[in-house]
Amino acid sequence: MLINGYEGGPLVVGESMVTRRGFWSNHLMGVCGEAAGPECPAPERYGEDGADADALSEVLFDPERWPVFRIPVADGPGVAVVYRNLIGEYGVDCLLTAPGRGGIQQVTGLTWSELIHIADDPAPAAAPTAEPVAEADGVEDPAARLLLVLPLLDDVNLPAAAPARLGAALAAVGAPQETALQTAEHLLAHLTRHAGHDAAWSSPLSGGE
């Protein structure tokens, strides 16, 4: 796999990981920032356990393999989530990608409505191939798409329906139904606590500079 600007990294297609137990507790751990313990939902909140999370973390954060999760969008640029497993400079990069255009643009924050647009507007599936759909076309499931880009949320003005929508997404990927809404509220509380979105800011999804 090749992405402009990441030629030195051992990029690998990562989409198949989103269905593995232990993925979501690792991916959403960053929502809590540097908090730990009771401040961050335990793996059980995602329908996983500590062994699942530990086992998958060894794959997800392997310096010799940098997983990439592609989220193509029908109307506008898509997103690629790159686990930049560079020793000493680890990070998760979210990049705007537009087929047929040169270069990429790193994204640091999006509004709730922009996240929902990304989740609900997958690009049309490519013609059938011998490859698995997840690896050929990127992530298509709306719940997984929303959760992949959730750490980008930078919006203090969430609609009243946001916790329910996020809770439904968590339940769809295996979180317990009875606690999914509470987990969603907890994650959103962390994200909005640190949000600093400027309403006058021109979003990269709208074509602004």
N, C-alpha and C positions, 0 to 999 in steps of 0.2 A: 504494500500500500504506500502511495506517495501523496504528501500534502506539501504544497509550496511553503518553504520556510522551516520544514521539519525533516529535511533531507538527512540530517545526521542522527535521527532517532529511529530505532527499530520498531516502526509502526506495524500493528497487526489489527485485523478486523476483530472487534470485540463484541458485536451485537448478540452473539449467542449467550454471553454471560448474563444478560438481564433476566434470564429464566432460571438461573442457578441459585440455590439457596445460599444466602450469605452476601449476595450482591447488594441489595438495597440498604442493609445496615452499614455496609462500607461506603457506598456512594453518598448516602445522606448524612453520614457522620460529620461531614464538613459544614453542614448547616448550623451546627452548634458551635462553630468556631473552635476555640481551644478548650471549650468546656468538656467535662468528662463526667462519668458516674451518673447520678440522677438527673443531671442537666441534659443529657443526651439519651434519646429513646434506646432501650436495650434491643438486641437482635430479636428477642421474642416479640417485640412490638411489630415486627415485619414478618412474623411467621417463621422465624429462623431461630438458631441458637448460637451460642458462642463458638462452638466447634465449626459450624458452617461459616461464620464470619472469619474466623482465623484461617481456615483452609482456603477460602477464596481470596483473602487479602494477599496471600503469597503469590497468587496468579495475577491479581489486579495491579499490584504494585511492584511487579518484577522489573528491575532495571534493564533487563535484556529484551523485554517485550512491552511496548507501550500500546495498550488497547485504545482503539478509536471506535466511538459510537456515532454512527451517521444518522441524522434526522432530516431527511429531505422534505421540503415543503413545496406544495403545488404552486402557491401564489406568493412568490418572494423568495429570498435566500433561505437556504437550509442552515442547519447547525451541525457541527462536528464537535463532539466532546472528546478531548484527547487527554489521556493520563500520561503526563510528562514525567516519567519515572527517572529523571536525571538525578544521580546521586548528589546530594547537597543542594539541589535546586528543584526538588519535587514540586509539582503543582498540577491542577486540573485546568486545562485551557478550553474555553468554549469559543469556537470560531464560526463566523458567518461564512457560508460557502454558497457560491452562485455558479451553476454550470455555465460554461462558455465565457466566464469572466476571469481575468487574471487576478492573482493575489487573493489574500484572505484578510479578514478583519476580526480581531479579538473583541469579544463582548464581555463586559463586566457587570452589566445590570439591565434588566428588562422589567416592564410592567406586568401585572397579572394578565391583562388582556392580551399582551404579546405572547406570554407563555401559553395561554389557551389557544391562540391562533396557531402557534407551532404544533401544539398537541393534536389539534383537530383538523389540520390541513395537510395530510401526508401527500407526497407526490404520487402520481399514478404509478402503479407497479410496472416494472419493466416486463418485456416479453419473457415467457417461461424459459428457464435455463436448467441445466443439470445441477446448479448450485442451490443450496438451501435458500429460501426466501430471505431470511434474516441477513444472510451474508451478501446476497445479491442486491438487495434493495434498501438496506438500512432498517432501522426500527420503525415499524408501522403501527403497533398497538398504541392507541391514544393514552392509555394509563402510563405505560412505560415511557412514552415520549414526554409527558408532563413531568414525571418524576426525574427524568434525566436532566431536564433544564431547570428544575425547581431551585437549585442553589443560585441561579441567576436572578431570582426575584429581588427587586429593589423598588418596593412600592409600599407606601404606608396607607394608601387609600384602597383597601381591598373591598370587593363587593361582599355582601352578607352571605352569598352562596359559596364563597371561596373555600371555607373549611369542609363543607359537604362534598364539593367537587374533589378536593384533595383526598378526603377520607375515602371516597368511592374509588379513586385511583389506587390508593394503598391496599384496599380490600381486593381489588382486581388482580394485584400482583402477589397476593397471599397473606397480607396482614389480617389478623383476627378481626372479624366483623364487629365484635363487641367493643373493641378499643380503637378502631381505625379513625373514628372522628376525633377522639381525644389526642391521638398521635398527630393527626393533621393540625389540630389547633396548637399543639406544642411546637411543631416545626414552623408554622406561620408566625408564632409569637417570637421565635428566635430571629427569623428573617426580617420581620417588620421592626424589631427592636434596633436593628443596625441599618435599616434602610435610610437612604438619603436622597431618594429620587427627586429630581427637579422637574416640575411639570413643564417648564419651558425648554427642557433638553430635547434635542432632535434625535429621535431613535434611529439607529442604523437600519432597522427593519423598514423604516419609511423612506429610506433613500437619502436621509440627511447626512451631512458630513460631521 
